[in-house]
């Protein structure tokens, strides 16, 4: 296994739509996922999309550790790989929350996301994935699937005054109450 280089903001691979995976049993795909897992573990993140490691394929991996679970998250989500994920918003409720990204190191911003989503796709063994996620779990899924469509979280932000370097965020914004902030409709 290998730790892969993470593409950073400005690299063209992050701005294009990724190609669907046609063969879940492909050994190269399984190696990619193993390398993505090692890369994610090394970087200390909760999600990674194949374009972030310079592979324009519709593959994501993610987890929801107990330390990041909110009120809506019913249980910890183990490391999961999803091929060709599709998200469907459930309901009209959106919420503003802080996000960072391994492709935009050292920064974070407040991003509006759907509160609940349905995820469909395939597992590495070819089996069907069909689940409903809410809270932080839903946020992670939306963030990673956005990478597959060439979208980075600042493109979703509607208030750039809530975009900061991590050090300044910790000093001044970490405790900001986002509940009163307006979530601008983006036509999604």
N, C-alpha and C positions, 0 to 999 in steps of 0.2 A: 504494500500500500504506500501511497505517497501523499504528502501535503501539497496541495495545488496552490498556484498563485491566484490570488483574488483580483479580479478586474475592478478598477476604481472608476469613479465618476469621470466621464469624459471618454472612456473607451467605447468604440462603436458597438461592441458585442452587447453592451448593456442597453442600447437604444433600438434594437431590432426585435421583431417577433421571432420566437424560437420555433423550431421545426418539431412536429409531433414525432413521438417514438413509435416505430412500427413493429418492433420485435422485442417483447419483454424478456425473452430468454437469451438475448444477445450477450455473450460473455464480456464484451467491451463495455456494455451498459452496466453490468454488474460490477465491473472493476471501477467504472466512473463513480458509481454510488458509494462503493467502499472508500474510494479516495475522497469523495465529498464528505463522508462521515468523519474521516480522519482530519480533514481540513476544518470542518465545523468545530470539532472537539478542540483542535489547536487554537482556533480563533476565539472560542468561548461564546459563540452565538447560539441562537435558538432556531435558526433556519438558514437554508442556503439553496439557491437555484442554480441549475447548470450554467446559465449564461454568466453567472458570477465567477465561474472558474473557466471561462473562455470556451464553453461548449454550448452552442446555440440549440439545445434540445429541451423539450418540455418535460423536465424532471425537477422535482423539488424534494428536499428532505427537511424535516422540522421535528421539534419536540416542545412540549410545554412542561417545564420543570415545576415541581411543587412550589418553589420559591417565587414563581411568577404567576401563579394562579390567582385569579380574582374571585369575587363573589359568584360570577356566572359560570366559572369553570368548575365542572363537577368533579373531575379527577385529573390527575397528572396524565399527560399524553406521552407515551414512550417515543423514541426515535422512530420516525415513519418516513418511508419513501413513497412518493406518488408520481406515477407516469401520466402524462396528458391530463393534468387536473383541470376541472371546470368548476367554477364557482357560481352560485346563484344566491343573490341576496334574499333573505327571508324577512319580510316585513319592511317597514319604512324607517325604523329607528336606526339612527347613526350616532356615533359618539366620537369625541375628540380624545386622542391619546398620544402619548409620547412614543416615538419610534427612533431607532438608530438603524444603521445598515453597515454591514462589513465592507460594502463597496464605497461607502462615504465615511471613512474612519474619522473618529474624533468629533462627530457632530450628531445632533438629534433635533427632531422637530415634532410639533403637534400636528397629527394627521387625522382627518375625519375618515371613519370607516363604518361599514355596516356592522351593526351589533351582532346579528346572526346570519350565518351563511350555510348553504348546503354545498358540500364538496363531493364530486364524483370523479373517478379516475380509475387507474389500475395500480395494483401492487406489483412488486418485482416478480412475484410468482405468476402474474397474469390474472389473478383474482380481481374481482370488482370491488372498488371502494365506494361507499355511499354513506356519508355521515353528515350530521348537523353539528356545527360548532358555534359557540358564542363567546363573548368576552375576549380575553387575550388570545385564546385559541383561534377565534375567527380573524383577529387582527393579524396574527402570524401568517395564516393562510392567504389572506388578501395581499399582504406585503410580498410574499414569495411568488404568488401567481402573477402579480404585477410585473415582476422581473421577467417572466416568460413573454410578456407583451411589450417589453421595452420601456416600462414605466418605473421610475425611481420615486421614492416617497416624497421628495420635495415637489414633484409635479402634481401631487395630490393635495398639497397644503394650500389653505386659503388665507393664511395669516402668517406672512414671513417674519413678523415680529416674534414668532414662537419657533424660530430656527436659531440654533446656538451651538457653539463649541461645548463639548461635554463638561469641561472645567467651569465655564461660565454658567451652564445649565445647573450644575450641582450647587454652585454658589448662590444663584439668584432665582432659578426657575423651577427647580425640582419639586417644590411644594406648591406650585401654582395650581389653583383650583380652576380646571378647565370647564367645569359644568356650566358656567354662565356664558361661555364663549359661543358666538354664533357659528353654526356649521352651514357654510354657503352651499347651496345646491350646485352640483357640478354637471348635471345632466346625465349621470351614469345610469 
